[in-house]
Amino acid sequence: MKKTFPNHSIFIALGVLILVGMILIPLPALLLDILTALALIITVLILSSSLSFKKNRDFSLLPSCLLILTLFGLLIQISFARLILTQGEAFTGLIIRCISSLVIRPNEIADIVVSFLFFAFFTAVIRVFFVKGAVRAAERAARFYIDAMPGKQMAIDAEYSAGKITKEEANIKKEALQREPDFYGALDGAGKFISGFFKASIFITISSILGGFIICVVTDGIIFNGEALENGSLFVAMTISADSIKNLIWVYIRFSMANSLLSQFMVLLWCITVSLFVYSCKFLIEQPIN
């Protein structure tokens, strides 16, 4: 009697549901550090593996892997942002603290300006160069294979009519031909998810900074200028205390920017993976290896 085992797609669906559920559950910093290291290791393995495959059908799980990694990255950034806002200076995430100490050093005014400029430049380069380039590469590859399908199908029919291949071989070739545009269509969709993850990352960063500002104002208080308040100028009368500004810059802005840089670094690796895989497969198709 033949044993039946559950399809591997069931485990993938369960894994996705677990990831979505974990977004709603507060996770400890140590577990998030482990998950972040795991996500980076998997990303590097996928990047190195994508260069070793000669045909796109050899790595048909690439779009699914990228989609799961985007959910994984979203889980990590949201959880880190929650811990930063709830713990403040007591935040114990080792990876975020390491990134913030290496890249963002708000000790002096010059360091603060350089840190903000570096964050702005890095974000702009990722968005304009890598994200748009990867999405465009996957989209063009999908269109290229869809446009080339009629000609390739006619070539298969011509070989079958000439008796060079059998009917079974012709059907196998047509099925393989159909999988190519399906694969690049899925890869194009994965690229859209990566682009959406990048936008969500920026939104989470801005929200974290605004939330940190509100927490600093509520915690450290507002200094009122009595003379300005008597003149009826409420906004001029309200000034944030020096402790609030220091706490906002040193804790919330620094950790939020480090959290965003971590997410953008993963986006960078994903975009490089998509672009290299598309162009390497295209090169191998145009220049077959004897």
N, C-alpha and C positions, 0 to 999 in steps of 0.2 A: 504494500500500500504506500502510495506516494505521500510524503509529508508536505504540508503546506505551511509556509512561513509568512509572516506579515511583510508586506511590501516595504522597501526602504523609504518610500515617500511618506509612510505613516510616521516614522521616526523623525523625518525632517519637519513635518507639520507639528509634531509634539515639541520639537526643539524651538520652533518659531513661537509657538504659544507660550512656552516657558520664558523665552526672552521678552515677549510682550508683557507677561505677568511680572517679571522681575523689575520692569520699569516702575511699576506702582509700589514696589516693596523697597523700603530703605535698606541699603546694603552697607556693611562695614567697609572702612577704607582699605583694610588688608585684602579683603576679597576682591575689591575693585582693582587694586594693584595687580593681583594675580590674573584677573580677567583681562586687564589691559596688556600685560605681558603675553598672555595667550593669544590675544587678537593680533598683536604685532608679529608674533612668531608665525601664526597661520598666514598672515599677509605676506611675509617674506617668503614662506614656502610656496605660496601660490605664484608669487612673482618669479621665483626661480624656476618653478615647474612649467610656467607658461612659455618660457624660452626654449624648453627642450622638446616640445611637441611640434611635429612637422605638419599636422593637419588639424583643422578646427574640430573635427569630430572626435579627435583623440582626447580633447579636454572639454567635453560637452557640458560638464558641471560648472564651468567657470561663471556663467551668469548667476546661477543659483548660489554659488559660494560668495560672490560679491554682494548679492542681495542680503544674505544672512549676515555678512560682515557689517553692512551698513546698519542693520538692526542692532547688532552687537555694539558698534560704535555709538549709536544713539543711546543705548542703555547705559554705557559707560559715562558719556558726557552728562546726561541728565542726573545720574546718581552722584557723580562728582559735584555737580552744581548744587544739588540738594545738600550734600555734606558741607560744602563751603559756606552756604547761607546759614545752616543750622549750627555748625561748630565754630565758625569764625576763625579766630587766631588759634584755636585748639585743633584745627584740622590736621589730620595725621597721614594724609595720602602721600606716600613716599615719592611716587613718580611725579605728581603735580608739584610737590615742594622742590624736587630736583630740577625740574624744568624752570620753575620760577626763579630759583637761585642762580641758574646758569645763564638764562636769557634775559630775565627782567630783574633789574637791580635798582629799585627806587630809593637809593640812599641820598642822592643829590638831585638838583633840578636837571642837570645835564643828563644824568642816568635815566630820569623819568622821560625826558624828551626822546632820547635815543630808543628807549624801550617801546614807546608808543609808535615811533616812526618804523622801527623794525617790524612790529606787529602789523602795521598798516601795509608796509611793502610786501611782507610775506603773504598776507591775505590777498592782496591784489594780484600777486604773481600766481598764486594757486588758482584763483578764480578765472583770471583772463587767459592764462597760458595753459595750465594743466587741465582744469575742469572742462573748459570749452573745447580744448583740443581733443580730449578723450571722447566727449560726447559727439563731437563732429566726426571723429574717426570711425566710431561704431555706426553712426548714422549713414555715413558715406559707404561703408562696407556693406551694410544691409541693402542699400539702394543698388549698389553695384551688382550684388549677387541676384537680386530680384530682376534687374534689367537683363542680366546675362542668362537667365533661366530658359527663355524660349529658344535661343540659339543652341544652348547645350542639349536641350531636349530634342531638337531637330537633328543634331549630330548623332545622338543615341539612336533615334529612329532610322537615320540613314545607315548606320552600322548594322542595325538589325535587318533592314531591307536588303543590304548587300550580302548578308549571310556571315558577317564577321563575328557576330555574337549571337547567342541563343536568346530566346524570349525571357528565360529566367535571369540571364545576365543583364538584359536590358532593363528588367524590372528592378533589379538590385541597384543598377546605376541611377535609375530615376529616383528611387527612394533615397539614395545617398545625396543626390542632387537637391532633393527637396529639404533635406536636413540642414544644408548650408544656409539658405536664407532664414530658416527658422532659428538657427543658432545665432546669427548676427542680429536678427530682430530682438531676440532675448537679451543679447549683449547691449543693444541700443537701449532697451528698457532698464538694464542694470546701470548704464551710464546716467540715465535720467534720475535714478534713485541716488546715485552718488552726488549729482548736482543738487538734488533736494536736501540731502544730508548736509552738504556744505552750507546751504542757506539756513537750515535749521540750527547749525552750529553757531553761526553769527547771531541769530535771534536769541539763542540760549545765553550766549556771552553777554549781549546787551541787557537781557532781562536779569542776569545775575548781578551785573554792575548796578543796575537801577535798584534791585532788591537790597544789595549791600548798602547803597546810599540811604535808603529808607531805614534800614536797621541801624546804621550809624547815627542818623538824626534822632531816632527814637531812643537809642541807648545812651548816647553821649549828650543829647540835648541841643537846644538852639539858644544862642545868646541874643538877647533883644537889646537894641539900641533905644533907650528911653527917649532921647531927644528927637530922633527920627520918627518914633512912634507917635509922639505928641503932634508932629507936623502932618500926620495922616498917611505917611508912606510906610505901609506895612512890610512890603518886600525889601525896602532898604533897611528897615528896622531889624529884620531877621538875618542873622549871620550864623554860619555853622562854626562850631568850636574847632580849635586846632586839633584836639584829640580825635574828633570825628573825621577830619580830613586825613590825618595820619593813618587812622584805622582803615578808612576807605581805600587809600592807595596801597598801604602795606599788606592788607589782608584780602579784601574782596576783589579789587581790580587786578592785583598781581596773580592771585590764584585763578580768577576767571579767565584772564588772558593765557595763562599756562594751560588751563583746561582746553581752551580753544586751539592753541598751538598743537596740542596733542592730537586733537581730532583732525586738524588740517594736515598734520603729518601723515595720518592714516589715509586721508583723501589723496594726498600726493602719491603714496604707494599704489593705491587702487587705480588712479589715473594712468600711472606709468605702466601698470600691468595690462590695462585695456589697450593702450596705444601700442605697446611693444607686441602684444599678441596679435593684434589686427595686422600690423605692418609686417611682422615676421612671417605670418601665414600667407599673406599676399605675396611676399617676396619668394617664398618657397613654391607657391603655385606658378608664378611667372618664370622662376628659374629652377626647374626641377633638378634634383640631384641624381646623377647616374650611379 
